[in-house]
Amino acid sequence: MKIRPIVLAALLSTVLPALPAGAEDWDGLRSDYTQLREYMSSKRRIGPSERTALEGLLERLDGFIAENPDDRRALAMDISVSTWLGRTERVERDYELLAQLTDSDAVWVAWAKMKLAENKYDEAGSMARSRPYDLAETPEIAIINARSMMSRNDFQAAIDAIDAIPEEGLAKPGIRAQATRYRSESERWLASWEDEAAARAVEDAAGTAPVMQLITSRGPVTIMLFEEQAPNTVANFIELAEQGFYGGTRFHRVEPNFVVQGGDPNSRPGTAGQPGTGGRGAQIPDEANRDDKRLHFAGAVAMAKAPNPNLPGASIPNTASSQFYVVLEPRESLNKEYTVFGRVIDGMEVLQRIRRDDELTAVTTISRPDREYKATTMLPSSVPPAGTKIDLP
């Protein structure tokens, strides 16, 4: 597990004003916390011994907080330790308590950042719009709001959120670069949205596009397939789904603010192959070079491919097989090489809750044209060596 520590000193000095010294245990708690933080920062991971120490620190914090319920320092420390341990429910509880104890915008910004890191775009966006923030002091909240809007493909709203940051806010470290990046991306996506919206209107009006449902351990996700723009890729997906190929597999890759990936038979419990390297035993031709190809808007469903070891960031052509992914935010870098063959039409909030190793129980057909779906596959000579990982840049 990579460590992304919340800087306790910053919370204590800026977000949470220093309080008078409380119980004698506080000095001991802070000293032990500081030692653990420094030790883990050098290791960059949490091993069994570190986990045991952190669990013990949480127990001590429980006692301290029970005796000192108004001590915001302890809650800040608890957020940090709980974040390391992946205790999201406890982090949520701590932020709720902090919000009751202080009206500081910085607490709400930190809370919204936590939600965004967990792919909870709607919740983070709601928090960004729920208070009259001083954007000169907390411009980060406008960035969070913009990213929430981008996750809904509402690019004009994202631009408006960025444009609301005053010059004083833009002058804060790192803000201007982020604002420029997300505004520029939103402008480019907005220029492409008219064509995408028109294509969606045609699909919705026709009512003939195949509609499938991913039955996951977190709930159902419904997707519409782009048979007109990616006919062979759609045939491949439907063929495999109706054979029961995906049943019992796992979402073996979940990247925060990037993708949720599944469809690998090697991800089933008890399978000998390494998750991320499996497929149907054959590959299908790319369809990302078509003039009418669809783009990676948020919620786009596309095929994963094998990375090119000689060209970092590139893929090996025609190596898609069974693994697919869904992008959580618009992703320009994938448009050139990866075939988009569908979009989420219901259940995006379910998809955002999916975590690594959650189950894909089945992929079922809701509706589709009454004809055979059988994909054209590549010759065995084009298949990458066994064990090649199917991945994204």
N, C-alpha and C positions, 0 to 999 in steps of 0.2 A: 504493500500500500504506500503510495507516495504521500509525503507529509506536506500539507498546506496549512501551516500554523497561522492562527490569528495572533497578531502581535499584541500581547497583553499590555505592554508598556504604553502603546499608543492608545488603547482603550482607556487605560487608567488616567492618562494625562490629558486627553482631549475629549473623548466621548463621555467618560465617567469621571467627574471631579474627584480628587483625592478626599478620602474620608478620614476621620480621626482613627487612630489605631484601636482595633477592637480586641477580641480575645487573643490570648498569647499564641494560639494555634495559627493565626494568620501568617506570622513571620515564617513559621515552619512550612506551611503550605506553599508560600511563595518561593521559598528557597528550594524545596523539592521540585516544584514545577519548573523553575529556571534550570536546574540541573538536568531534568528529563528533556526539556526542550533543546538544550545545547547538545546533549548526547545524541538525541534522535536526529537533529539537524545534520550531524556529522555522518550518521549512518544512512539517512534518507529513506528509512523504512522502519516499520514497527515489527519487531520480532516478538517471540513468546515472552521473553523476560521484560521487555518494555511494556507489552500489553498488561502483564500482571501488575507492574508498577503503576501504570495509568489507572487500572481498575481500582487499585488500592487508594489512589489519590481521589478518585470519584467518591469512594465511600467516605473518606474524610471530609470532602467538600459537602456531601449530603448532611453530615452532622453540623458542620459550620454554618451552612445556609439555614438549617432548621433553627439554630440558635440566634442567627443574625439575618433574618429575612429581608432586611432593608439594605444589606451590604452589597452594593453593586459590584464591588471588586471581585467577590467570590463568584458571582454570576458570570462575569467576564471570563474568569479563569475556567469555570465549568464549561462555557461554550467552547473554549479552545481545546480542552481535554476531550470533551465529547465529540468534537469534530474529528480529532485524530482517530478516535475509536469508531467513527461511523455511527454514532448514536443520534440519528437525525431527530427522533422524537424528543430526546432530551434537549437538544439544541433549540428546537422549536419552543419547548416549555421555557427555557431560559430567556429567550428573546421576548416572549410574552410577559414574563415577570419584569424584565428590564424596561419594556415599554410602559408598564404600569408605574415604575419608579421614577422614570425620567421622560421628559418630552423632547429629548435631544434628537434632531434629525439624523445625527450620525448613527444612532442605534438602528433607526429604520433603514438607513442606507445599507448598513452591514447585514441586517436581516434580509433585505431584498437581494443582496449579492449572494447570500447563502441559498436562497430559493432559486436564483438564476443558475447557480452552479449545479443544482439538482435537477435542472431541466424544467422547473416549475415556472414556465414563462408567464402564464396568465396570472399566477399569484404574485410573481415579482412585479409585473406590470400594474396590477391593481394597487399594490403598495406604493408604487411610484406615482400613482395618480390620486392617492387617497388623502394627501396632506399638501398644504401650501408651502412646499419646500423653498428655501432660499437658495436658488441655483447658483448664486455667486459663491456661496459657501459649500454647497453639496452638489456640484454639477454631475457627479457620478450617477445620481438618480435619474437624470435625463438620458444618460447613456443606457441605463437599464430599461427605461421606458421605451427607447427607440428599438432596442433588441427584442423586447416583447412584441412590439408592433411588427417587426420584421418576421418574427416567428408566425405571425398571422397573415403574412404577405400584404400588410397594410403599409406600403412604403411611403406614401405621402404623410401619414401620421408619424412615421419614424423620422422623416425629414423635419417635420414641424417640431418634434421633441428636441432634436439637436439644435434647431434654430432658436429655441427658447433659452439656450445657455447664454448668459451675458458675457461680455469680454472678461470681467473679473474671474468668472468661472473657467473660461477657456484658458486663462493664464496659469491655472493650477497645474502642477506637474502631471504630465501624461494625458491630460484631458483634451487638449487641442488635437493631438494625434489620433486619439480614439474617435473624437467627434468627426474629424475629417474622414477617417476610414469608413465609419458607418454611414455617414451622409453620402459619400461618394458611391458606396455599394448600393444604398437605397435608390439613388438617382439612376444607376444603371439598371437595377431590377425594375424600377418603375417604367423605364423605357421599353422593357420587354413584356410588361404586364398586360398591355392592351391585347397583344396577340394571344397570350395565355388565357386571358379572360374570354376572348372571343371563342377560342377552341373549347373552353369549358362550357360556354353557353350552348354551342352546337351539340356537345356530348349530352348535356342535361336534357336538351330538347328532344334529341333523337331517342334517348332511353334504350339504346341497343348495346352500349358498351358493356363488356363483362364486368360484373361486380363480385368480388370475393371478400371473405371475412377471415381475418387472422384471429383464431381463438387462443388467447394467451392467458397465463396464470394471473394477469392483472385485469383482464376483461377483454371484450371484443374490439377489434379495429377493422373498420370496413374500408376497402380500397376499390377504386374504379381503375380499370386497365385501359391503356392506350393502344387499342388494336390497330388503329389506322396508322399510327406513327412507329410502332414497334411490334409488328405482327408476329414475327418469329419468337421474340422474347416473351410475348404474351402467351403464345402457344406453349412454349417451354414451361412457363409458370403454371398454367392451367393443367397441362398434362401431368406434371409432377404432383400438383395439389390433389388432383382427382385419383391419382394412384395411391394416395396416402403417404407420399414420400416425406412430407414435412412433419407428420405426426410424432410428437414426443421429442422433437429436437429442442435445443435451447438457443436463446439469444446469447451467443458466445462473445459478442463484442458490443459494448455500450460506451460511447465516448461522449462525455458531457458537452452539450452545445454543439454537437457534430452529428453523429449517426447512432442508430440502433441497427445491429446487423445479426442476421440469423440465416437459417436454411441449410446448415451444414449437417449431414448425417453423422459426422464424427462427434457432434456435440451431445448425442444421446448418452446417457449414463451407461457405463459398461462397454462402450465402443473403444476399440483398440487405437484407432487413428487419433491424431492430435486435432482438437477443435480449431477450425479456421483453415484446414487444409483439404477438406472433403468436398465432394460434389456428386453429380449423377453418373460419373464415369465417362463423360464426354463433354465437349464444350460447344457453345453456340456462337455464331457470327455476331460481331458487334453491329448495332444499328444506331450508334451515336453519330455517324457521319451523314445521316440523311438531312436533307434541307429542311424538312418539317419536324426534326427531332424536338422533343420536349426538354425543358430545362429543369435544373435542380432548385425549384422553389421549395419553401418549407413544406414538408409533407410529401415530397416526391419519393416514389419507390423506384429503386434502380438495382442493377446487377453489379455485384462485386467481381473483381478480376484479380489475376495474379500480378503483383508488382514487378516492374522491370528492374533487375539487379544492376543493370548497366546505366540506367537513367533514373536517378532518384526523383520520386514524385510522379513518375510515369508508370503505365501499366503495359503488360504484354497483350497485344491485340488478340481478340477472339478467344479469351480464356474464361469468359463467364460460363457458369455451369448451373448450380442450384442456389448458391448463396445470394441473398438480396439484402438491401439496406434501405432505411428511410432516413432522410435528412431532417434534423430538428430545426435548423435555420437554413435560409438560402445559401447555397454553396457554389460560387462561380467556378472554383478550381476543378470541379468534377465534370463540368459541362462538355468538355472536349472529348473525353475518352470513355465515359461511362453512360450506358444506355438507361434512360428513364423510361419505365414502361407502365407507370401508374401513379396515382395520388391518393392520399388518405382523404376520404369524404366524411368519415365519422370516427371518433375515438382517438383524436390526436392527444387528448389529455391522458388517455390510457397509455399511449405510446411513450409519453413523457415520463410516466411512472415506471417504465420497464427498467430493470436492472440486470446486470450480467448474470447469466445462468437461469433467468426466468424462463418458464416453459412456453414453447409454441405447441399447444396441444394438438391443433389441426389447422388446416386451411380449407375452408368450405366454400362451395359455390352458392351464391345467392341468385344470380341470374347471368345468362350468357346466351348467345345465338346457338341454335340447335345444329351443331356440326362438329366434326372431329377436330380436335386440337392435338397436333403432333408436330414437334419442333424439328427443324433441320439442324443436325448436329455436325460437328467437324470430324474429320478422319482421325484415327488414333495417333497418327504421326504428329499432330498438332498439339497433343495433350502435354502440358508441362510435366516435369518429373514428379514422381510421387513425393508427397510431403511439402509441395510448394504451398505457401500460405496465400490464401485469397484475401486480399486486404485493400485498403485505400491509402492514399498519401497521408 
